């Protein structure tokens, strides 16, 4: 019986009790100690053998091998299942990561925990406390963290482009840090190699779309937050053809501009985070000058989880916000455009001669050629990783 009910039946008091003295002491002990046991132990007695039974856990690849092995050992002993791959919408109940990589998962996974959380849960046989938030708020925080990280990277790149001397000394990484970076890279390569060998999970030649982001309306000189998407009103026809028709429809062009504006809308958060390219490597061929005399400039990017729409747009925006390198400027002074004339003027100025270098952003050299069209896959590429960027005036 419950202690409170037993008290009512026997009229339990300190002075008057029909119970034996030993039983009286037992009830006193239970009355005093039970709240303490409940507050400290909680639900530990319900599942002493399998605290994490029924849970599926993914471990971020940036975690060191030694710590990873400890987490796997502790989690599996408590009945958890370890996942080899993670993607948005997968059935991972917990993602084990550290602060440097939390922006990858926040807003996409219900439970983000540290390796220490798993190890303490396994050791104490008790699921430790978790702090939760709504999914929309988590996505906002994830976007803030990602933008902060990207802005830090952009600052490093811009500092590095100020001069060739500083570019060579841009990253002072210690010997131990370099060893850790190399070891982490080897681990990821082995993981990908293992998945490629399982033909049922991944084909030998990756399947990549022929075009990327061909429905995006955006000026590459503007931040990616201004990017929009064309609606389905064109039914898959060429947007540029319709645009010329709209702008020729009236004499002043004002009504046509309003009509065309109604055919685009801002990107939603889900569209920004949509995985548009699933391969680990993406090479983009960037146009450099107004008339394409210099040919494209190649830049390769890597991502373990593939590339989202916003990530690709951010890479394009960051490239054109960089300063032109010394090698590009040496070639650009021989090109034919009014923007090249302005570059030649800066190049031959006294200020440039005194400083020993010049600053000229890539976006300034493109002139009016800033309207994004699409990324088109280059034919003949075995890995389907190389895409050419198409922009127009």
C-alpha positions in Angstrom: 0.0 0.0 0.0 1.0 3.7 -0.4 2.5 5.1 2.8 -0.1 7.9 2.9 -3.0 5.4 2.7 -1.3 3.2 5.4 -1.1 6.2 7.7 -4.8 6.9 7.4 -5.7 3.3 8.2 -3.7 3.0 11.3 -3.8 6.7 12.5 0.0 7.0 12.3 1.4 9.6 14.7 4.7 9.9 16.6 2.9 9.3 19.9 0.1 6.9 19.0 0.7 4.0 16.7 -0.5 0.4 16.6 2.4 -0.7 14.5 5.5 -2.4 15.8 8.5 -0.2 16.5 10.5 -1.6 13.7 7.8 -1.0 11.2 7.3 2.5 12.6 11.0 3.2 11.8 10.7 1.8 8.3 7.8 4.1 7.5 9.7 7.1 8.8 12.7 6.1 6.7 10.6 5.7 3.6 8.8 9.0 4.2 12.1 11.0 4.6 14.2 9.3 2.0 11.9 8.7 -0.9 11.8 12.2 -2.2 15.6 12.3 -2.2 15.8 9.1 -4.2 13.2 10.3 -6.7 15.0 13.6 -7.3 18.4 12.1 -7.8 17.6 8.8 -9.5 14.5 9.6 -11.5 13.8 6.9 -14.0 17.1 5.1 -13.8 15.4 2.0 -12.4 13.2 1.6 -15.4 15.9 0.7 -17.8 19.1 -0.1 -16.0 20.4 -2.3 -18.9 19.5 -0.3 -22.0 19.3 3.4 -21.3 19.6 4.3 -25.0 17.6 1.4 -26.3 15.6 2.3 -29.4 17.7 5.3 -30.2 19.7 5.8 -33.4 22.9 7.9 -33.1 25.0 9.6 -35.8 28.6 10.8 -34.8 30.0 13.8 -36.6 33.2 12.9 -38.6 35.1 15.9 -37.1 35.2 14.1 -33.7 38.6 12.4 -33.2 38.9 8.6 -33.7 39.7 7.9 -30.0 36.7 9.8 -28.7 34.5 8.4 -31.5 35.4 4.8 -30.4 34.5 5.6 -26.8 31.2 7.1 -27.8 30.4 4.0 -30.0 31.3 1.6 -27.2 29.3 3.5 -24.6 26.2 3.9 -26.9 26.1 0.4 -28.2 26.4 -1.1 -24.7 23.2 0.9 -23.8 21.3 -0.5 -26.8 21.7 2.4 -29.3 22.2 1.9 -33.0 25.0 3.8 -34.8 24.3 5.3 -38.2 27.1 5.6 -40.9 25.4 8.5 -42.8 23.4 11.5 -41.9 21.1 13.6 -44.1 18.2 16.0 -43.5 15.2 13.9 -42.6 17.0 10.7 -41.7 16.0 8.7 -38.7 18.8 9.7 -36.4 17.3 10.5 -32.9 20.6 11.9 -31.7 23.5 13.7 -33.5 26.8 13.7 -31.5 28.9 16.8 -32.4 31.0 19.5 -31.0 30.6 23.3 -31.1 32.6 23.8 -34.2 30.2 21.7 -36.3 26.9 22.3 -34.6 25.7 24.7 -37.4 25.5 21.7 -39.8 22.7 20.0 -37.8 20.9 22.7 -35.8 17.3 23.0 -37.1 17.5 19.6 -38.8 17.9 17.2 -35.9 15.8 17.0 -32.7 18.6 16.1 -30.3 22.1 17.5 -30.6 24.4 16.2 -27.9 28.2 16.2 -27.1 30.3 13.1 -26.8 30.5 13.8 -23.0 26.7 13.7 -22.9 26.7 10.1 -24.3 29.5 9.0 -22.1 27.9 10.3 -18.9 24.5 8.8 -19.9 26.1 5.4 -20.4 28.1 5.7 -17.2 25.3 6.8 -15.0 22.6 4.6 -16.6 20.4 7.7 -16.8 19.4 9.9 -19.8 20.7 13.3 -18.9 18.8 16.5 -19.3 18.3 18.0 -22.8 17.3 21.5 -23.7 14.8 21.7 -26.6 13.6 24.5 -28.9 11.1 24.8 -31.8 12.4 23.8 -35.2 11.9 27.3 -36.8 13.9 28.9 -34.0 16.6 26.3 -34.3 16.9 27.0 -38.1 17.2 30.7 -37.4 20.0 30.1 -35.0 21.6 27.7 -37.5 21.5 30.4 -40.2 23.1 32.9 -37.9 25.9 30.6 -37.0 26.5 29.6 -40.6 26.6 33.3 -41.7 29.0 34.2 -39.0 31.3 31.4 -40.0 31.1 32.3 -43.7 31.8 36.0 -42.9 34.9 35.0 -41.0 36.1 32.9 -43.9 35.4 35.8 -46.3 37.4 38.2 -44.1 40.4 35.8 -44.2 40.1 35.5 -48.0 39.9 39.3 -48.5 42.9 39.8 -46.2 44.8 37.2 -48.1 44.1 38.9 -51.4 45.5 42.3 -50.3 49.0 41.3 -51.4 50.9 38.2 -52.5 53.2 38.3 -49.4 50.3 38.3 -46.9 48.5 35.6 -48.9 51.5 33.2 -48.4 51.3 33.8 -44.6 47.5 33.8 -44.3 47.2 30.6 -42.3 49.7 30.0 -39.5 48.6 26.5 -38.5 50.7 24.6 -35.9 52.3 21.1 -36.6 49.8 19.4 -34.3 46.8 21.1 -36.0 48.0 20.1 -39.4 48.4 16.5 -38.3 44.8 16.5 -36.9 43.5 18.0 -40.2 45.3 15.3 -42.2 44.0 12.5 -40.0 40.4 13.7 -40.2 40.7 14.0 -44.0 42.0 10.4 -44.2 39.1 9.1 -42.0 36.5 10.8 -44.3 38.2 9.5 -47.4 38.1 5.9 -46.0 34.4 6.3 -45.1 33.5 7.5 -48.6 35.6 4.8 -50.2 33.8 2.2 -48.2 30.4 3.5 -49.3 31.5 3.6 -52.9 32.5 -0.1 -52.8 28.9 -0.9 -51.7 27.3 -0.6 -55.1 23.8 -0.9 -53.7 24.3 2.4 -51.8 26.2 4.5 -54.3 26.9 4.0 -58.0 30.5 4.1 -59.2 29.7 7.2 -61.3 27.7 9.8 -59.3 24.5 10.9 -60.9 24.5 14.7 -61.2 21.9 17.1 -62.8 22.8 18.7 -66.1 21.9 22.1 -64.8 21.8 23.7 -61.3 19.7 26.5 -60.0 18.3 27.4 -63.5 15.1 28.8 -61.8 17.0 31.3 -59.7 16.7 35.1 -60.3 19.6 37.0 -58.7 22.3 39.6 -59.3 25.6 38.1 -58.2 26.7 41.6 -56.9 23.9 41.5 -54.3 23.9 39.4 -51.1 22.4 36.0 -51.4 19.4 37.0 -49.2 18.1 38.9 -52.3 17.9 35.8 -54.4 14.4 34.9 -55.8 12.9 32.0 -57.7 10.8 32.1 -60.9 7.3 30.8 -60.5 5.9 28.1 -62.7 4.0 30.5 -65.0 6.5 29.9 -67.8 5.8 26.2 -67.9 9.5 25.4 -68.3 10.1 27.7 -71.3 13.1 30.0 -71.5 12.8 32.8 -69.0 15.0 35.2 -71.0 12.7 35.0 -74.0 9.7 35.8 -72.0 11.5 38.6 -70.3 12.3 40.3 -73.6 8.6 40.0 -74.6 7.4 41.6 -71.4 9.8 44.5 -71.7 8.9 45.2 -75.3 5.1 45.0 -74.6 4.7 48.7 -73.7 6.3 52.0 -74.6 7.6 53.0 -71.2 8.4 49.6 -69.9 6.9 50.3 -66.4 3.9 47.9 -66.8 6.2 45.2 -68.2 8.5 45.5 -65.2 5.6 45.2 -62.8 4.3 42.1 -64.8 7.7 40.5 -64.6 8.1 41.2 -60.9 4.9 39.2 -60.3 6.5 36.1 -61.8 9.2 35.8 -59.2 9.1 35.4 -55.4 11.7 35.2 -52.6 13.2 31.9 -51.7 11.7 30.1 -48.7 13.9 28.7 -45.9 13.3 25.2 -47.1 14.3 26.1 -50.7 17.5 27.7 -49.4 18.4 24.6 -47.5 17.5 22.2 -50.3 20.3 19.8 -51.2 20.8 20.6 -54.9 24.2 18.8 -55.4 24.9 15.5 -53.6 28.5 15.0 -54.6 31.3 15.8 -52.2 33.3 18.0 -54.6 32.0 20.9 -56.8 34.1 22.7 -59.3 32.8 26.0 -60.7 34.2 27.7 -63.8 33.7 31.5 -63.1 33.6 34.1 -65.9 36.2 36.8 -65.1 35.8 39.6 -67.6 33.0 41.3 -69.5 33.7 39.8 -72.9 35.2 36.4 -71.7 38.6 37.1 -73.3 40.4 35.7 -70.2 38.4 32.5 -70.1 36.9 31.1 -66.9 38.6 30.9 -63.5 38.3 27.5 -61.7 37.5 27.1 -58.0 36.8 23.7 -56.3 34.8 23.3 -53.1 34.4 20.4 -50.7 31.5 19.4 -48.5 30.9 16.1 -46.7 27.1 16.5 -46.9 26.8 17.8 -50.5 25.8 21.4 -51.3 22.5 23.3 -50.6 21.1 26.0 -52.8 22.3 28.8 -50.4 25.8 27.3 -50.1 26.3 27.4 -53.9 25.0 30.9 -54.1 27.3 32.0 -51.2 30.3 30.5 -53.0 29.5 32.5 -56.1 28.9 35.7 -54.2 32.1 35.3 -52.2 34.2 34.7 -55.3 33.2 37.9 -57.0 33.6 39.9 -53.8 37.3 38.9 -53.6 40.0 41.1 -55.0 41.6 40.1 -58.3 45.0 38.3 -57.9 48.2 39.7 -59.3 48.2 37.1 -62.1 44.6 38.1 -63.1 45.5 41.8 -63.1 48.5 41.2 -65.3 46.3 39.5 -67.9 43.3 41.9 -67.4 45.2 45.0 -68.5 45.3 43.6 -72.0 41.5 43.0 -72.3 39.1 45.2 -74.3 36.4 46.9 -72.2 35.7 50.2 -70.4 36.1 48.3 -67.1 39.6 47.3 -68.3 40.3 50.9 -69.0 39.5 51.8 -65.4 41.7 48.9 -64.2 44.6 50.1 -66.4 44.2 53.6 -64.8 44.4 52.2 -61.3 47.3 49.9 -62.3 49.4 52.8 -63.7 48.6 55.3 -60.9 51.2 56.7 -58.5 49.3 55.2 -55.5 49.6 51.7 -56.8 53.3 52.2 -57.6 53.9 53.4 -54.0 52.0 50.6 -52.3 53.3 47.9 -54.6 49.9 46.3 -55.1 46.4 47.3 -56.2 42.9 46.4 -55.0 40.3 45.7 -57.7 37.3 43.5 -57.0 36.3 40.9 -59.5 32.7 42.1 -59.5 33.9 45.5 -60.7 35.7 44.0 -63.7 32.5 42.3 -64.9 30.7 45.6 -65.3 27.0 45.1 -66.1 27.4 41.3 -66.6 25.9 40.4 -63.2 22.6 38.6 -63.8 22.7 34.9 -62.7 21.4 32.3 -65.3 22.4 28.9 -64.2 25.3 26.4 -63.6 25.7 24.0 -66.5 27.6 20.7 -66.2 30.7 20.5 -68.4 30.4 17.5 -70.8 33.2 15.0 -70.7 33.8 15.2 -67.0 34.0 11.7 -65.6 33.0 12.6 -62.0 30.2 15.1 -63.0 31.6 17.6 -60.6 32.5 20.5 -63.0 30.0 23.2 -63.7 30.3 26.4 -65.7 28.6 29.5 -64.4 26.4 31.4 -66.9 25.8 35.1 -66.2 24.5 37.8 -68.5 24.2 41.6 -68.7 
